[in-house]
Amino acid sequence: DVLDGDDYMAEQTEMYTGFLGIMTRMQAVGDKAIYLTETRGELLEPTTYSTSELIALYNYDDDLTGNPYADPAGYYDVVIACNDYLVNIQEFGEQYPELWDQKVSDGLISSTIRLKVWAYMMLAEIYGQALWFDDPITEIQDLTKFELLDTEGVVDKCLDLLENGYDGVASNIVFSWYQWLDPDTELGDSKYRYWDYMIPTWEGLYAKVALWKGAYLQKSGR
């Protein structure tokens, strides 16, 4: 039940299970995003039973060192998983062309691009900066070699990904999990009918990133 990194991907099913690995990391930061943003927007308020860490967020404490809710590591886990998947799915196509399904792979790559953009925009919104890298980081590295970008820099990188895609694959490909995994079942009876909602839409992401970029352009008079 443990995959050797040197053997991944080697089967078509690993295109599927590998992508779900990204989703598990995304789920891990979903609640954290609510705690970080909605407590500060006062859409959520702590009670007497709340942890001191949540109260510290709500009170805008200057020092959040060691606060698990304020730790950005989970978002970088999503980014690393996306980078790793993009590298491995390409290598899989090169090594096992007889197992390659271009339509499915393009849909999964496009979905991965949008998940990476989502993670970076969350980092930019919440923390005001992010360390940008396209490396899957499979071993300990000196992180100073990567770019530490402010919010506008992250927005520019995200715009580039959304407009130009990754290695020839566009970022706006609509991919149906239902049609891939369960096409013989009536749509209303298939558990996979909800899976298409896992991935942010290109239109929604692009509109958000473009609005941020427009705000920066307006502010600077460009």
C-alpha positions as CSV (number, residue, x, y, z in Angstrom):
1,D,0.0,0.0,0.0
2,V,3.0,2.3,-0.4
3,L,4.1,3.6,-3.8
4,D,7.7,3.8,-4.8
5,G,8.2,7.2,-6.4
6,D,10.3,5.6,-9.1
7,D,7.4,3.4,-10.1
8,Y,4.7,6.1,-10.2
9,M,2.9,6.3,-12.6
10,A,3.0,2.9,-14.2
11,E,-0.7,2.0,-14.5
12,Q,-3.7,3.9,-16.0
13,T,-5.6,3.7,-12.7
14,E,-2.8,5.7,-11.1
15,M,-3.8,8.7,-13.2
16,Y,-7.0,8.5,-11.2
17,T,-5.6,7.7,-7.7
18,G,-2.8,10.2,-8.1
19,F,-5.2,13.0,-8.8
20,L,-7.3,12.0,-5.7
21,G,-4.1,12.5,-3.8
22,I,-4.2,16.2,-4.7
23,M,-7.8,16.4,-3.6
24,T,-7.1,14.9,-0.1
25,R,-4.5,17.7,0.4
26,M,-7.1,20.3,-0.8
27,Q,-9.6,18.9,1.6
28,A,-7.1,19.4,4.4
29,V,-6.9,23.1,3.9
30,G,-10.6,23.7,3.1
31,D,-11.7,24.2,6.7
32,K,-8.5,26.1,7.4
33,A,-9.5,28.7,4.8
34,I,-12.8,29.2,6.5
35,Y,-11.2,29.7,9.9
36,L,-8.5,32.1,8.5
37,T,-10.8,34.3,6.4
38,E,-14.3,34.2,8.0
39,T,-13.1,34.8,11.6
40,R,-11.3,37.9,10.4
41,G,-14.3,39.0,8.3
42,E,-16.5,38.4,11.5
43,L,-18.7,35.9,9.6
44,L,-17.6,33.5,12.3
45,E,-17.2,34.5,16.0
46,P,-15.4,32.5,18.7
47,T,-17.2,31.4,21.8
48,T,-16.0,30.7,25.3
49,Y,-15.4,27.1,24.1
50,S,-13.1,28.1,21.2
51,T,-9.4,27.4,21.3
52,S,-6.9,30.1,22.1
53,E,-5.5,29.7,18.6
54,L,-8.9,30.6,17.0
55,I,-9.4,33.6,19.4
56,A,-5.9,34.8,18.4
57,L,-7.0,34.8,14.7
58,Y,-10.2,36.7,15.6
59,N,-8.3,39.3,17.6
60,Y,-5.8,39.9,14.8
61,D,-2.9,39.0,17.1
62,D,0.4,40.2,15.6
63,D,2.4,37.1,16.6
64,L,0.8,33.9,15.3
65,T,4.0,31.8,15.6
66,G,3.0,28.2,16.2
67,N,-0.6,28.8,15.5
68,P,-1.7,25.7,13.4
69,Y,-4.6,27.6,11.7
70,A,-2.1,30.3,10.5
71,D,0.4,27.8,9.1
72,P,0.5,28.0,5.2
73,A,2.1,24.5,4.9
74,G,-1.2,22.9,3.8
75,Y,-1.4,25.1,0.7
76,Y,2.1,24.3,-0.2
77,D,1.2,20.6,0.1
78,V,-1.4,21.2,-2.6
79,V,1.1,23.0,-4.8
80,I,3.7,20.2,-4.4
81,A,1.1,17.6,-5.1
82,C,0.1,19.4,-8.3
83,N,3.7,19.8,-9.5
84,D,4.4,16.2,-8.8
85,Y,1.3,15.1,-10.7
86,L,2.1,17.2,-13.7
87,V,5.6,15.8,-14.0
88,N,4.5,12.2,-13.5
89,I,1.5,12.2,-15.8
90,Q,3.8,13.4,-18.6
91,E,6.4,10.8,-17.9
92,F,3.6,8.1,-17.9
93,G,2.5,9.1,-21.4
94,E,6.1,8.9,-22.7
95,Q,6.9,5.6,-21.1
96,Y,3.5,3.8,-21.7
97,P,2.0,5.2,-24.9
98,E,-0.1,2.1,-25.2
99,L,-2.0,3.1,-22.0
100,W,-2.2,6.7,-22.8
101,D,-5.6,8.4,-23.3
102,Q,-5.0,11.9,-24.5
103,K,-8.5,13.2,-23.8
104,V,-8.4,12.0,-20.2
105,S,-4.9,13.2,-19.5
106,D,-5.5,16.6,-21.0
107,G,-8.6,16.9,-18.7
108,L,-6.6,15.9,-15.6
109,I,-3.7,18.2,-16.5
110,S,-6.0,21.1,-17.0
111,S,-7.8,20.4,-13.7
112,T,-4.4,20.2,-11.9
113,I,-3.4,23.6,-13.4
114,R,-6.6,25.2,-11.9
115,L,-6.0,23.6,-8.5
116,K,-2.5,25.0,-8.4
117,V,-3.8,28.4,-9.3
118,W,-6.5,28.1,-6.6
119,A,-3.8,27.2,-3.9
120,Y,-1.6,30.1,-4.9
121,M,-4.4,32.6,-4.9
122,M,-5.4,31.4,-1.4
123,L,-1.8,32.0,-0.3
124,A,-1.7,35.4,-1.8
125,E,-5.0,36.5,-0.3
126,I,-4.3,35.2,3.2
127,Y,-0.6,35.8,3.6
128,G,0.2,38.5,1.1
129,Q,3.1,36.6,-0.4
130,A,4.0,33.1,-1.6
131,L,7.1,31.1,-2.5
132,W,6.6,30.2,-6.2
133,F,8.0,26.9,-7.5
134,D,7.2,24.5,-10.3
135,D,9.4,21.7,-8.8
136,P,7.7,18.6,-7.3
137,I,10.2,18.8,-4.5
138,T,10.8,15.1,-3.8
139,E,13.8,15.8,-1.5
140,I,15.0,18.4,0.9
141,Q,16.1,21.5,-1.0
142,D,17.3,25.0,-0.3
143,L,14.1,27.1,-0.7
144,T,16.0,30.3,-1.2
145,K,16.5,29.4,-4.8
146,F,12.7,29.8,-5.4
147,E,11.0,33.2,-5.9
148,L,9.3,34.8,-2.9
149,L,6.6,36.9,-4.6
150,D,4.2,39.6,-3.3
151,T,0.5,39.3,-4.1
152,E,0.8,41.0,-7.5
153,G,3.7,38.7,-8.5
154,V,1.5,35.7,-7.6
155,V,-1.4,37.1,-9.6
156,D,0.9,37.5,-12.7
157,K,2.1,33.9,-12.4
158,C,-1.5,32.6,-12.0
159,L,-2.6,34.7,-15.0
160,D,0.2,33.2,-17.1
161,L,-0.9,29.6,-16.1
162,L,-4.5,30.3,-16.9
163,E,-3.8,32.0,-20.2
164,N,-1.0,29.7,-21.5
165,G,-1.6,26.4,-19.7
166,Y,1.1,23.8,-19.1
167,D,3.3,22.2,-21.7
168,G,0.8,22.7,-24.5
169,V,-2.3,21.7,-22.5
170,A,-4.9,24.5,-22.0
171,S,-6.1,25.3,-18.5
172,N,-9.8,25.6,-19.5
173,I,-10.6,22.0,-20.5
174,V,-13.8,20.8,-19.0
175,F,-13.4,17.3,-17.7
176,S,-16.2,15.0,-16.7
177,W,-15.5,12.4,-14.0
178,Y,-18.9,10.9,-14.6
179,Q,-18.3,10.3,-18.3
180,W,-14.9,8.8,-17.6
181,L,-15.6,6.5,-14.7
182,D,-19.3,5.8,-14.8
183,P,-20.8,6.4,-18.3
184,D,-23.1,3.4,-18.2
185,T,-25.0,4.6,-15.1
186,E,-27.8,7.0,-15.3
187,L,-26.5,10.5,-14.4
188,G,-29.0,10.8,-11.5
189,D,-27.9,7.5,-10.0
190,S,-24.2,8.0,-10.3
191,K,-22.1,9.0,-7.3
192,Y,-19.6,10.6,-9.7
193,R,-22.1,13.3,-10.8
194,Y,-20.9,15.5,-7.9
195,W,-17.2,15.0,-8.7
196,D,-17.2,17.6,-11.4
197,Y,-17.7,20.2,-8.7
198,M,-14.4,19.4,-7.1
199,I,-12.4,21.5,-9.5
200,P,-12.7,25.3,-9.7
201,T,-14.0,26.4,-13.1
202,W,-11.7,28.3,-15.4
203,E,-14.2,31.2,-15.8
204,G,-14.5,31.7,-12.1
205,L,-10.7,31.5,-11.4
206,Y,-9.9,33.7,-14.4
207,A,-12.4,36.4,-13.4
208,K,-11.0,36.5,-9.9
209,V,-7.4,36.7,-11.0
210,A,-8.2,39.3,-13.7
211,L,-10.0,41.5,-11.1
212,W,-7.0,41.4,-8.8
213,K,-4.7,42.3,-11.7
214,G,-7.1,45.1,-12.8
215,A,-7.0,46.5,-9.2
216,Y,-3.2,46.6,-9.3
217,L,-3.2,48.3,-12.7
218,Q,-5.7,50.9,-11.6
219,K,-3.8,51.6,-8.3
220,S,-0.6,52.2,-10.2
221,G,-2.2,54.2,-13.0
222,R,-1.0,51.7,-15.6
